[in-house]
């Protein structure tokens, strides 16, 4: 029988949930809503339509009051799509977290995930003023058909405009997320994608392998399994991306992640 001092007992687990993390602990803030649920996404996220987004912000802050560390070394706003929040909601979230944690004077990096459809010049400037030092932009693909197949709600031009807005706002570091092994992707299209992205010169790149999400039923998807590159074909696509990035001066900093030398 477990005693109350057992760390796995219910009282102990509840006590841990009510305790603030030690000072300096990295802070992750999860905003769970997106403009739409993408067909490949296996993260916890929900469509924002009809959701109580305002209530979600207040719930995040209530939990932060109980558990967020003081002086976090890094802060990451993930999701979901945190950039989906309205300017006043972003101000409310960041200003209250600053009161609770003092992150602006302690964090060596403050990152926020963004999708192109929800980032314009005004919002990019606001994010920089609020303390964001790195934006992670979800391009995923530069092929309109693939974006449509995946249920993305932005187009290619919006991706470029969001990147330009972030640069114009003075965001110190920009990461771009891409996916390889896409339905119908060929070596030639992978080379073209890599060249287009390196021309932008983002500070970091994440090049993820596409994987079919098992809980999405085949009839809900707009592509067939036999359209997805596999095995040696998928490996070739990754090697094309990697070789192109290395040739452009990027260095491999981890599995599927690349950065420009500082």
N, C-alpha and C positions, 0 to 999 in steps of 0.2 A: 504494500500500500504506500502511495506517495504521501510524503509529509508536506506541510505548508512551505518548508524551506527548500523543497525540491524545485530546481529551476524550471522543470517542465510541468509543474502543477498549475492549475488554473489561477490561483491567487498570484503566483509568481509571474505568470505570463501577463496578467492584467496589470500588475505593478510595473512591469517592464514597458508596457504600452503607454503608461502614464508618465514615464520618466523621460527627461530630456537627455539627449545623447551628450557625451562628453564634449567639452569645448574643443573646437578645431575639427570636429568630425565633418566630412563632406556632406553637403545638404542636397538632396534630390527632391524636387517638387513636381509631382505628377498631375498634370491637367488632362483629364480623360477624354475630352471632346474633340471631334474633328468635323470639318464641313461634310464629309461623307466617309463611310468605312471602305477602305480600299480592299480589293479582292485578294491581295496577297498578304495582308497585315495580320500578324499573329500576336501583336501587343494588345493590352487592354485599352480599348478605345471605343467610343460610342458616337453616333451621329449627334450633332448639336441641336438639330431641329427639334423644337419642343422641349428641350432640356432646361433645367434650372441652372444656367451657367452662373448666375449671380450667387445662388446658393452654394455652388461648388467652390467658388472662390472663398466664401466665408467659412465653409467647412475646412478647406485647406488651411486657412489662417487659424481656425480653432485648434486643429491638430498641431500646427506649428507652435502655438502657444504652450502646448503640453510637452512637445517632443523635440522641437528643432534645437540644434546645438547653438551655443553662442560662438561667435568668431569662427564660422565655418571656413575651412581652407579653400574649398571650391564650392560653387553652386551650379546646379544643372536643372533647368526647367524643361521637362520632357513631357511626352504624351503619347497619344493625343497630339494636339496642335496648339501649344501655348500662344502662338502668334494670332490665333483666332480671337483672343480676348480683345474687347473694346479698349480704347485708350484709358478711359476712367477706371476700368477693371484692372488694367496693368498697373496703373498708378497706385490703386488701393493695395494690390498684392505686393508690389515691391516696397512701397513705403512702410507697410505694416511689418513685413519681414525684416526690414532694416531696423525697425524699433525692437523687434524680438531677438535679432541675432547680431546686428552690427556687421553684416556681411560686406558692406562696401569698403570697410577699412581692413578686413581680414582676408577676403577671398583673392587668390592670385588669378582666378579666372571665373567668370560668370557666363555660362552658356545657355542659350535658349534655342529650342528647335522651332523651325518655321517652315511653313509651306508657301509656295510662291503666291497663291491666290490671296493670302492674308497678310502680305507684307508690301507696303508702299513707302514712299519717301517719308511721309509724316510719321508712320509707325516706327520705321527704322531709326529716325532721329530720336523719337521718344525712348525707344529701348536703349539707345546709347546713353541718353541723359539719365535713365534709371539705373544704369550700372552694367548693362550687358557688354561684355568684351568679346564674345564669340557667338556667331550665329551659325547654326547648322541647317542648311537649306536642302529640302527634299526634292531635288530634281527628278531622280529615279531614271528618267529616260528623256531623250530629245526627239523621240519619234511620236508624232501625234496619235498614230494608231495604237501604239503600246499604252500610252497614257489613257486612252479610251478603254482599252481592254482591261486595264487595272482599276478602272473606276476613279481615276484621278480627276479632280475638278479644275485643274489648271491646265493651260496650254504652254507650248514651248516659249512663246514670247513673254508670258508672265514669269517664267523662270529667269529669263535674262533681265527683265525689268526689276525683279526682286533683288537679284544680285547687284545690279547697278545702284539700286536704292540703298542697299547695305553699305556699299563702298562709298557712296556720296555722303552717307551719314557719318562716316568715319569709324565704323565698326572695325576694331583692330584686327580681328581674325575671322575668316569665313571658311566654313566647311561645306562641301557639297556631297550629298549622298547620291550614289548611282547603284543600279542593279544590273548585273550581267546574267546571261543564261535566259534571256527573255524569249517569249514566243516569237519565232521567226527571225531571231537575231543571227546575223552572219558575221564572219570575220571582217568583211568590208565595212559593215555598219558599225562594228566595234571599233575599228580603226578611226572611222569618221567621228564617232562619239568621243573617243579619247582625244583626238586632235582639237575638237571644238571646246572641250573642257579645259585642256591645257592652255588654249588661247586666252581663256578667262583668267588663268593664274590664281585659282583659289589657294588659300594657305594650306588646307588639308582636303583630302578626298577619302571617302569611304566607299569601297566598291564591293557590294554585297552580292552573294549568289542568290538567284531566285529559287525559291522553294514553294511548291504548291501547298497551300494551307488545307489540311485534311477536313476541317469542319465546314469548308465552303463546298456545297454540293455542286457536282458537275453542271447541272442545269442552271446554276446561278452564275457560272463563269462564261465569258465570251471567247474562250479559247479552249482548244483540246490539248490533252496531255501529250499527244504526239507532235505538237507544235513546239514543245519545250526542249531545247538542247539538253543533252545528257552526256555523262561520261567524258570521253576524250574530247568531244566537241565543246562541251562547257569548259573544260580545262584550257583548251586552245583560246577561247574567248578571254578568259582571265589573263592568260599569258600575254595576249595582245595588249590588253589594258595595262598590265604591269610593265611590259617592255616600253610602251609608249610613255608612261609616266616617268620611268627611270631615265629615259632618253631626254625628257624635258627638264630634268634636274631634280625631280622628287626623290625622296628616300622612303623606303619601306619601314614604317615604325611599328608594325604589328600586323597580324593576319587581316588582310583586306584593307589596311589603312596606310595612307601615304601622306607625306608632308613636305613642304618646301623647306630647305635648310634656313635657319634663322641667321 
